[in-house]
Amino acid sequence: MDLSQVKEYVKEKHAGQTRKQGTPYYLHPFAVQELLAQKGYSEDCQAAGLCHDLLEDTDATEKEILALTNPQVLEAVKLVTKEKGYRMEEYIARIAKNPMAKAVKLADRLHNLQEATLASKLFQIKYEKETLAWYLNLAKGTNFETEIQEAYCKLKEGI
C-alpha cells in the first residue's frame, strides 16, 4: 500500500468540499492521518484515517478503497461510517470492538474538537454534549485520552 496514492485519491474524492471554516475538506483526513502517524500507528491505520469519511461524504466505493488498501482498512472505514438512521450507542459499540476503527475515530474526534471553536455556538454546544456522552469514555485508557479531555475542556470553556 502506498499512502501517497491514498492521499491523492482522498484529495480527488473530496475535491470541491470545504469544512465549516472554509478550508478544503481533504485537509481534515490528512490531519487525522498525521495524528495517527504521530502516535505511532501503522500505515494501515493511517490509511483508514485518510479514508474515514469517503463512504459517508463522497461517491467513493468500497471496491475502490479496497483496491488502494486492504480488507482490514476497509473494515475500519466501514465501521466509522455513519449509516442512515444509525443509533449512536450501536455505532460507538461497534467501533470500540475494532482497535483500528477506534484509533481512527478518536483521531477524527480530536481533530474535530480542535477545530470546533471555529464553528457556530450551536454546533459547539452539540459537539460538546456528544463528546461528553460518547467520546470521553471511548478514549479512556488510550493514547488519545489526555488530548481529547484537554480539547473537550477548551471547547467547553469557550462556549
Buried (B, 14 or more C-beta within 10 A) or exposed (E): EEBEEBBEBBBEBBEEEEBEEEEBBBBBBBBBBBBBBEBEBBBBBBBBBBBBBBBEBBEBEBEBBBEBBBEBBBBBBBBBBEEEEEEEEEBBEBBBEBEBBBBBBBBBBBBBBBBBBEBEEEEBBEBBEEBEEBBBEBBEEBEBBEBBBEBBEEBBEEE
